Amino acid sequence: MKNLINYYYNLLITEFKKINESFIFEINGKKYEFIPFYGDVNKFYKNYLVLLNNNKYCHEVIFNKDKSILTFYDNKPYILLKKNISIDKCVDLNEIINYDISIYGQKAPNWKKLWKDKIDYYEYQMSQLAIKYKVLKNSFDYYIGLSETAINLLNYINADYVNFYISHNRINKNEKLDDFFNPINIVVDSRVRDIAEYIKINYFHNLIDTEEILSFLDGLEFDYTESILFLSRLLYPSYYFDVYDQIIQEKLNEDKIKFYIKKASSYEDFLKKIYNYIKNKYKIPQIEWLEF
């Protein structure tokens, strides 16, 4: 790996640390990360340029000697990032709002189709693996039900009225700004994406409470479409499916999913409060099981 970095980037390294599939090293006080990349490189670079052109900090992408973003190592595509700023502070809602950049001329992703296709895939997969994964099987229908409610809500929005922003693929528990500034995690979506994902994961881990969330929402000016997308994202159990995927891939023990299963009732109560808060501000579709 040292020879590869020297050959493609003209950087001499004496030692490095390997974390999962990534390689981390330091030169002249600057941290570098050689990280796997799986995605559309053209879309990635376009989003990266948006950040640079709007003077938003993100880790710097280093081109190799062939003037390419990608370098192959062990037959896998990698990107080299230079971390001009490395911050250990955790992301908060204010940081998310301050990072907003409006993107114009974007075509709306078909959230309904994306989620529906994913649910169809999970249903087929579980039909084949139910015997092996009993904990998943016993909880699966509940989370499919949440997903279907989230998907049905999308029937009430017009994608032509969605405003797009630089967002992140996922916001994790106790996510550091160092990870938040990684351009590989950037996607284009409604601004509610990051807000909803941050709230979901931090609520489950008792890092934010309902009153804090409602106070924060009071300061936002969601329009009708954003309010529907926000509620839909809170309903969609991405947290469950993220762990589900790792269990199926045998990266996690099945018992790990119990963390969310045990908190299902508490999260329902939270959803009811958010639903009723939004319903009092906007004329949104009625969801009977969320009514007090």
N, C-alpha and C positions, 0 to 999 in steps of 0.2 A: 504493500500500500504506500509506503514512503517513496519508493521509486516512481510509482504512478503519479503521485502528487508533484514530485520534482519534474517529471517528464512533461506532464500536461499543463502545469501551472508555474513552473520555474520557482517553486517554493521548497526550501530545505527544512525538513522537520526531523527532530531527533527522537521525539516520543509522541505518542498519541494515546487517547483513551477510546475504547470501543464501547458504545452503549447500544444494545440491540444491533441494528444494522448500520448505525451511524458511527462516524469517526470524528473525534474532537481533538484539536491540537491548538497550540498557541505560538505566534510568531511576533516578536517585538511588542509584546503586551496586548496584541489583538487576538481574539478568539476566532477560530474557524470551525466550521462543521461541514463535513462531507456526508451528505444525507441522501438516501434513496428518493427517487422521484417517480411516481406512477400517475400519469395524467396527461393532459393535452398541453404540450410545451408552448405552443403558440398562444393559447388562451392564458396560460400562466404568465408569459412574458408581457402580454398586453396589459394584464392587471398590475403587474409589477411597474410598468411604465406609468400607469395612472397614479400610483403612489408617489413615484419620483416627481412627476410633473405637478403634483399638488403639494409638494414639500412635506409629505408624510413619511416619517422615518420607518424603514424596515431594514432588515439585514441585507447587506449588499450581495448581489449575485456576481460571482467571479467567472468570467469566460475562460475557457481553456485555450491552448495554443492554436487550436483550429477555429477559434472564434465561435465556439459552440457553447451553449449552456450545459449540455449533457456530456458526461464522461462515463464510459462503461467500465464497471469493475465487477468481476465475477459474473459477467453477462447481464448485469443489472444497470439501469441508468441512474446516475448520481448527479447531484448539483453541489457545487461548493459555495458556501455562504461565509461572508466575512462579517463578524459582529462588531461594528464600530461602537455600538452601545450594548452593554449587557447588564440588564436590570433584574434584580431578584424580587422586586415588588410584585404583588399579585394584581391581576386585572380587577377592576371594579366597574360598576355601571357608568360612572362618569368618564372613565377612560374609553369605554366603548362608544359613548356618545361623541366624545371629542375626536375620535378616529374616523367618524363618518365622512365619506366623500361621495357626493352625488355622481352617478354615472348616467349619461344620456345616450339615447339611441340603442338601448339594450332590448332584446326580445325577452319577454317574460318566460321563465322556465315553466313547464307544465307540471306544477307541483302535484296536481291531482293524479296525473298519469304516473309520475315517478313513484309516488307513495303507493298507488294501487298496484303497480307492477311489483314493487318490493313486497307488499303484503301477499300477493298471489304466489310469489316465489317462496316466502316463508311458510305459507300454508301447505304448499306441495312438499317442501323440505320436512316439515314436522310430520306429515303423513307417513313419511319414510323412516323417520328417526324417533317416533314417539316412544317406542319400547325402550330405547337406550336412554332417553332423557326424560325421566318421569317428572322431575320438578318443573322443567320447561313445559311439558305437556299439560300439567295441571294448572299452570298459570297462563298458558298461551292464549286461550280464547278471550280472557279478560282484556289483554293488551291489544288483541285484534279488534275488540269492540271499541276501545279508545281510539284506535287508528281509523276505524270506519267513521266515527263521529267527526274526527279531524278532517277526513277527506270530504265528507258530506258538507261541512261548513264552506269548503272552497267553491261550492256551487253558487254561493251568494256574492262572489266577487267578480269584478271585471278586470282581467289582467292588464288591460290597456291603461288602467288608472294607477298601476303600481309604480312607485318611484324606486329606483335602484341605487344601491350603495355598495361600497366595498365592505364585504363581510368576511366571516371566517367559517371554514368547514365545520368546526366544532369548538365550543368553549368548554374547557375541562375544569374540574374541581381544583381550586387553588392554582389556577393557571398563572404562570409568571409572565411578565411583560416580555421576557426573553423569547417565550414561545409565541406570544401574541404577535410579535414583530417578525415572525418567520413568514416570508412571502409565499412559501409553499402552501400555507394554510388559507390563503386568500381565495375567496369566491365572490361573485357578484350576485346579490340577492336583495330582497327588501331589508330595510334597516331593522325590522323586528326580529330577524333571524338571530343575530348575536344576543339581543336583549332577552329573548325567550329562552335560548339555550343556556345563557348565564343564569337566569332565574331558576330554571328547572334543576340544574345540577347542584347549585348552591342551596336551594331550598331542601333538597333531599339530604344534604349533609349538614343541615342546621347552621349554615353560614350566613343565612339571610332569612328574615321573617316576613310574614304577610304585611305587617304595618309598614316596614321599610319599603316593600315593593309597591304598595298602594301610594305611599308618599312620593316615590319616584315617578310612578305613572301620572300622578297629578301634574308633574312638571313637564310632561311630554305632550305634544299636540298631535296625537294619532288622528288620522282621518278614518272614515268608515272602513275603507278597505284594509288599512293597517290594523284596525281593531279586530277584524275578522281573522286576518293572517296571524296576528299575535295569539289569539285564543286557540286557533287551530294548531299552532306550533306547541303551545303549552299542553294541549291534549295529546299530540302525537308522541308516543313513548320512545323517543330516540334512545334514551338512557337504557331502556330494557333491551332494545334490539342491538345496541352496541355490545352489551355483555353477552347476549344471546349469540352473536356472531363469534365472539372469542371462545365461548363454550363449545360451539360446534366445531371450531377450528382446533379444539383441544389446547387452547392457550390458558384457559381458566377452568377451575373446578366448577361443576354445576351448582354447588351450594352458594356461589357468589351472587346468583340471581336473587337469592332470598332477601338480600338487603333491600331491594326495591319492592318485593312482594309484601314484606312486613310493613312497609310504609304506604301501601296503596290506599288505605282508608284515610290516612292523614292527608295524602296528596289530593284525594277527592274533595275533602273539606276545603282545601286551599283553592282548587279549581272552582268550586261553587262561589267562593268569595270573589274571585277574579271575574267570573262570569257575571255575577250580579253587579259588580262595580261597572263593568263595561256596558251591561244592559241598561243601567241608569243614565249612561252618557250617550249611547247610540241605540238606534232601533235595529238591534241585531236579531237573527233568527232565534227562536225559542229552542232550548235544549231541556226537555222535561226533567231528566235525571239530575240536572245541575240546579234546578229551582230549589230555593229554601222551602 
